[in-house]
Amino acid sequence: MRTEIFDSTLRDGTQGEGISFSVQDKMSIVKLLDEFGVAYIEAGNPGSNPKDVEFFNVLKTYKPKNSKLVAFGSTARNADAVGEDKNICDILSADTPAVAIFGKSWDLHVEKILKIPLEENLRLVKNTMSYLASKGKEVIFDAEHFFDGYKKNREYALSVLKAAVDGGAQVLCLCDTNGGTMPHEIGEITAKVCEMFPSVRVGIHCHDDTGCAVASSLTAVVNGACHVQGTFIGFGERCGNADLSTVIADLSLKMGYDCGVDLTSLTSTGIKIAEISNVRIRNNHPYIGKSAFAHKGGMHIDGVQKCRESFEHIEPEQVGNERKFLMSEVAGRGTVLPRIQKFAPHLTKQSPEIADITAALKEAEHYGYQYEAADASFELFVKKHLGLLKPHFNVLMYKVEDGYPALDGKEQTYAIVKVEVDGKTELTCACSNNGPVDALDSAFRKAISVFYPCIENVTLEDYKVRVISSGTTTDSRVRVLVESVSEDRRFTTVGVSCNIIEASFKALVDSFEYELSIKEN
């Protein structure tokens, strides 16, 4: 059974809060989606703004391998002059093989938003479909607010679909635009539409305002829909759209549908789209999150090592993800061993080094370290205990001071760092308007890059602080997590101290040391 995947990241996705794409960003996402194999890529509304005009001009030079490009817009405003409508002309000028046209299917919107007679809306839908079909376009009709309209005025909502089919629409996409319809309602209504319109393909477009967009999309497919719209990692208007990364995996791996995609690149495609969009995929995101196949409890880890199916519903490689055993105070030798064997494959569960490292790990975590979220620091921790790590530098001193009074209304923070490499020293100072950690990072980076220029490629991407012990609020230990990015790698390091500056510096030291150890290998 084949299900068409229609990705709307570049149109509906851009309506999400904080999302903005450049023309180059959009082209990068088009190429990612095409390579992944989605059937349709909705590129946007070609006449809505100068950026989209430029994007569609650039898009004309791109020849997709697997996907059809789609231009989006609304029904014409005048049923008797569709060919003169600017929106329709812009859609045709985009020269895409398929078009997605939305029209009102809820009588409330026709009467109170468009403020036209119900019959006139039917003429707009039919004549717009007919005109675009006559131009050789594959026409997808997005029945906006269909489920709300169906529940309020079933006869009229269905008459809108009939007008679209009579006009030549090849796909009827039923939209839960407000995201408030429950999955069982979606299923029942979709089944009735499929029964009434057997000559066309029926699609589903869900929003996630009740947290049910994925479930509703799957239910629609079970009840006859063969075309699923959404955004690749779920962002969009308000609470977002159906998350296609989850929908695709569920359909393919759990329900026996063929989505025509390269499922093994699901995770990497999602991560790349997230990076372009400047959003973070949550750790526990199904299938593609970095914790989707992460095991922490000793019993879980032992079970997975003996029989993968005991605690995993699929193999992570099926979606391009990987299994992780988290390092924590609840970890035993069986947890630590697989990670250590990456550096010392000759060691076994009975090796005394394993017991020593496990004990040292538990002691460090008792103090406040947490390695489950800091794999880079854990790797350095293990290598140090095995004598496999030769430090690339030695920090001789560092100092941080705030400058008062503020200059130009901005507080100045100064940092001094002195490092030694192979008997040579470097003393560097930096100042920042963004606080002590930024100043310290800048000074440290300048000093180290004198000896190791590659450090300039490492950027501090995220910084988190958590108070981990209490007596009074000011003498508690704090844990600092620093996430760094270098080329296409992300890694996290950790530092713990009663002094937040020291904890931050420990995490920075580990991030630079880890980068140099990777480059060395």
LINBELTA-V185568 format. One record per residue. N is the residue number from 1. RES is the residue in one letter. D_CENTER is the distance of its C-alpha to the mean C-alpha in Angstrom with 1 decimal. Layout:
# LINBELTA-V185568
N;RES;D_CENTER, N;RES;D_CENTER
This chain:
# LINBELTA-V185568
1;M;27.5, 2;R;25.2, 3;T;22.4, 4;E;21.1, 5;I;17.4, 6;F;17.0, 7;D;13.8, 8;S;14.0, 9;T;10.9, 10;L;13.7, 11;R;15.9, 12;D;14.9, 13;G;11.4, 14;T;13.5, 15;Q;15.4, 16;G;12.7, 17;E;14.1, 18;G;13.4, 19;I;11.9, 20;S;14.3, 21;F;14.5, 22;S;17.5, 23;V;19.2, 24;Q;18.2, 25;D;14.5, 26;K;15.1, 27;M;17.2, 28;S;14.7, 29;I;12.2, 30;V;15.3, 31;K;16.3, 32;L;13.1, 33;L;13.4, 34;D;17.1, 35;E;17.1, 36;F;14.9, 37;G;17.5, 38;V;16.5, 39;A;19.8, 40;Y;19.2, 41;I;17.1, 42;E;17.9, 43;A;18.4, 44;G;19.6, 45;N;23.0, 46;P;25.2, 47;G;27.6, 48;S;25.7, 49;N;25.6, 50;P;26.7, 51;K;23.3, 52;D;22.7, 53;V;26.3, 54;E;25.7, 55;F;22.5, 56;F;24.4, 57;N;27.2, 58;V;25.1, 59;L;23.6, 60;K;27.1, 61;T;27.5, 62;Y;24.6, 63;K;25.6, 64;P;22.8, 65;K;23.4, 66;N;21.9, 67;S;20.7, 68;K;22.6, 69;L;21.8, 70;V;22.3, 71;A;23.7, 72;F;23.4, 73;G;26.0, 74;S;28.5, 75;T;31.9, 76;A;34.8, 77;R;36.7, 78;N;40.1, 79;A;40.7, 80;D;43.7, 81;A;42.1, 82;V;38.7, 83;G;39.3, 84;E;40.0, 85;D;36.8, 86;K;34.8, 87;N;31.4, 88;I;32.6, 89;C;34.1, 90;D;30.8, 91;I;29.0, 92;L;31.7, 93;S;31.7, 94;A;28.1, 95;D;29.7, 96;T;26.8, 97;P;28.1, 98;A;26.5, 99;V;26.2, 100;A;24.6, 101;I;27.0, 102;F;26.6, 103;G;29.7, 104;K;30.9, 105;S;31.7, 106;W;32.5, 107;D;36.0, 108;L;35.2, 109;H;33.0, 110;V;35.7, 111;E;38.4, 112;K;36.8, 113;I;34.1, 114;L;35.5, 115;K;39.0, 116;I;40.5, 117;P;42.5, 118;L;40.6, 119;E;42.5, 120;E;41.5, 121;N;37.8, 122;L;38.7, 123;R;40.4, 124;L;37.5, 125;V;35.1, 126;K;37.7, 127;N;38.9, 128;T;35.4, 129;M;34.4, 130;S;37.8, 131;Y;37.7, 132;L;34.4, 133;A;35.4, 134;S;38.6, 135;K;36.7, 136;G;35.3, 137;K;31.8, 138;E;29.8, 139;V;29.4, 140;I;26.7, 141;F;27.7, 142;D;25.2, 143;A;27.4, 144;E;26.0, 145;H;26.6, 146;F;28.2, 147;F;28.0, 148;D;29.4, 149;G;32.0, 150;Y;32.9, 151;K;33.6, 152;K;35.6, 153;N;37.5, 154;R;36.9, 155;E;39.6, 156;Y;38.2, 157;A;34.6, 158;L;35.9, 159;S;38.2, 160;V;35.3, 161;L;33.8, 162;K;37.3, 163;A;37.6, 164;A;34.4, 165;V;35.7, 166;D;39.1, 167;G;37.8, 168;G;36.0, 169;A;32.4, 170;Q;31.1, 171;V;28.1, 172;L;28.2, 173;C;24.8, 174;L;25.2, 175;C;23.0, 176;D;22.5, 177;T;21.9, 178;N;22.5, 179;G;20.5, 180;G;23.6, 181;T;24.9, 182;M;25.0, 183;P;24.0, 184;H;27.7, 185;E;28.7, 186;I;26.0, 187;G;27.5, 188;E;31.1, 189;I;30.8, 190;T;28.8, 191;A;31.6, 192;K;34.2, 193;V;32.7, 194;C;32.4, 195;E;36.0, 196;M;37.2, 197;F;35.6, 198;P;35.9, 199;S;36.2, 200;V;32.6, 201;R;29.1, 202;V;27.4, 203;G;23.8, 204;I;21.6, 205;H;19.2, 206;C;18.0, 207;H;16.6, 208;D;15.5, 209;D;18.2, 210;T;19.8, 211;G;16.8, 212;C;18.2, 213;A;16.3, 214;V;15.3, 215;A;18.8, 216;S;20.5, 217;S;19.0, 218;L;20.2, 219;T;23.5, 220;A;24.1, 221;V;23.8, 222;V;26.2, 223;N;28.5, 224;G;28.6, 225;A;25.6, 226;C;24.7, 227;H;22.1, 228;V;18.7, 229;Q;16.7, 230;G;13.2, 231;T;9.9, 232;F;7.6, 233;I;4.7, 234;G;7.7, 235;F;8.2, 236;G;11.8, 237;E;15.3, 238;R;16.3, 239;C;14.3, 240;G;12.1, 241;N;12.6, 242;A;12.7, 243;D;9.5, 244;L;10.7, 245;S;9.0, 246;T;11.2, 247;V;14.0, 248;I;14.5, 249;A;14.8, 250;D;17.1, 251;L;19.1, 252;S;19.6, 253;L;20.2, 254;K;21.7, 255;M;23.4, 256;G;24.8, 257;Y;23.3, 258;D;22.8, 259;C;19.7, 260;G;20.8, 261;V;17.7, 262;D;17.4, 263;L;15.8, 264;T;16.2, 265;S;13.6, 266;L;10.9, 267;T;9.2, 268;S;9.9, 269;T;8.8, 270;G;5.2, 271;I;5.6, 272;K;7.8, 273;I;6.2, 274;A;3.9, 275;E;7.5, 276;I;9.3, 277;S;8.0, 278;N;8.8, 279;V;6.3, 280;R;5.7, 281;I;4.0, 282;R;7.5, 283;N;10.0, 284;N;11.4, 285;H;8.7, 286;P;11.0, 287;Y;11.5, 288;I;8.5, 289;G;8.5, 290;K;11.1, 291;S;13.5, 292;A;13.4, 293;F;16.6, 294;A;17.9, 295;H;21.5, 296;K;23.5, 297;G;26.6, 298;G;29.5, 299;M;30.5, 300;H;27.0, 301;I;27.0, 302;D;30.5, 303;G;29.8, 304;V;26.9, 305;Q;29.1, 306;K;31.9, 307;C;30.2, 308;R;26.5, 309;E;26.7, 310;S;28.1, 311;F;24.7, 312;E;22.0, 313;H;21.6, 314;I;20.5, 315;E;20.6, 316;P;17.3, 317;E;18.3, 318;Q;18.2, 319;V;14.4, 320;G;14.4, 321;N;13.7, 322;E;16.6, 323;R;18.8, 324;K;19.4, 325;F;22.5, 326;L;22.1, 327;M;25.0, 328;S;26.7, 329;E;30.1, 330;V;29.9, 331;A;29.6, 332;G;32.6, 333;R;33.8, 334;G;32.0, 335;T;28.6, 336;V;29.6, 337;L;31.4, 338;P;28.6, 339;R;27.0, 340;I;30.4, 341;Q;31.5, 342;K;29.0, 343;F;31.4, 344;A;34.6, 345;P;34.6, 346;H;38.3, 347;L;37.7, 348;T;37.9, 349;K;37.5, 350;Q;41.1, 351;S;40.9, 352;P;42.0, 353;E;39.3, 354;I;36.7, 355;A;38.6, 356;D;38.9, 357;I;35.2, 358;T;34.3, 359;A;36.9, 360;A;35.8, 361;L;32.2, 362;K;33.4, 363;E;35.5, 364;A;32.7, 365;E;30.5, 366;H;33.5, 367;Y;33.8, 368;G;30.3, 369;Y;28.1, 370;Q;25.0, 371;Y;23.7, 372;E;21.1, 373;A;18.5, 374;A;20.4, 375;D;20.8, 376;A;22.2, 377;S;24.9, 378;F;25.7, 379;E;26.3, 380;L;28.6, 381;F;30.3, 382;V;31.2, 383;K;32.4, 384;K;34.6, 385;H;36.2, 386;L;36.9, 387;G;38.3, 388;L;35.9, 389;L;34.6, 390;K;36.7, 391;P;35.4, 392;H;34.9, 393;F;36.1, 394;N;38.0, 395;V;37.4, 396;L;40.9, 397;M;40.1, 398;Y;37.7, 399;K;38.4, 400;V;36.6, 401;E;38.5, 402;D;37.8, 403;G;40.0, 404;Y;42.0, 405;P;42.9, 406;A;39.7, 407;L;39.9, 408;D;39.3, 409;G;38.0, 410;K;35.3, 411;E;35.6, 412;Q;35.8, 413;T;34.8, 414;Y;36.4, 415;A;35.6, 416;I;37.8, 417;V;36.9, 418;K;39.4, 419;V;38.4, 420;E;40.5, 421;V;39.9, 422;D;42.8, 423;G;45.3, 424;K;44.1, 425;T;42.7, 426;E;40.6, 427;L;40.7, 428;T;38.1, 429;C;37.6, 430;A;34.8, 431;C;34.3, 432;S;31.5, 433;N;31.1, 434;N;27.9, 435;G;29.6, 436;P;30.8, 437;V;27.7, 438;D;26.9, 439;A;30.6, 440;L;30.8, 441;D;27.8, 442;S;29.4, 443;A;32.8, 444;F;31.7, 445;R;29.6, 446;K;32.7, 447;A;35.0, 448;I;33.1, 449;S;32.3, 450;V;36.0, 451;F;36.2, 452;Y;32.7, 453;P;31.3, 454;C;28.1, 455;I;27.1, 456;E;26.4, 457;N;23.2, 458;V;21.8, 459;T;20.0, 460;L;19.4, 461;E;15.8, 462;D;16.1, 463;Y;19.3, 464;K;20.0, 465;V;23.5, 466;R;24.9, 467;V;28.6, 468;I;29.5, 469;S;33.2, 470;S;35.6, 471;G;39.2, 472;T;39.1, 473;T;36.0, 474;T;37.0, 475;D;38.0, 476;S;34.9, 477;R;32.9, 478;V;29.4, 479;R;26.5, 480;V;24.3, 481;L;21.0, 482;V;20.0, 483;E;16.8, 484;S;17.7, 485;V;16.4, 486;S;18.9, 487;E;18.3, 488;D;15.4, 489;R;15.9, 490;R;14.6, 491;F;17.2, 492;T;18.4, 493;T;22.0, 494;V;24.1, 495;G;27.4, 496;V;29.8, 497;S;32.9, 498;C;34.9, 499;N;34.3, 500;I;30.9, 501;I;31.7, 502;E;32.7, 503;A;29.7, 504;S;27.5, 505;F;29.7, 506;K;29.6, 507;A;25.8, 508;L;26.2, 509;V;29.0, 510;D;26.9, 511;S;24.0, 512;F;26.6, 513;E;28.6, 514;Y;25.7, 515;E;24.8, 516;L;28.5, 517;S;28.9, 518;I;26.1, 519;K;27.7, 520;E;31.1, 521;N;30.0
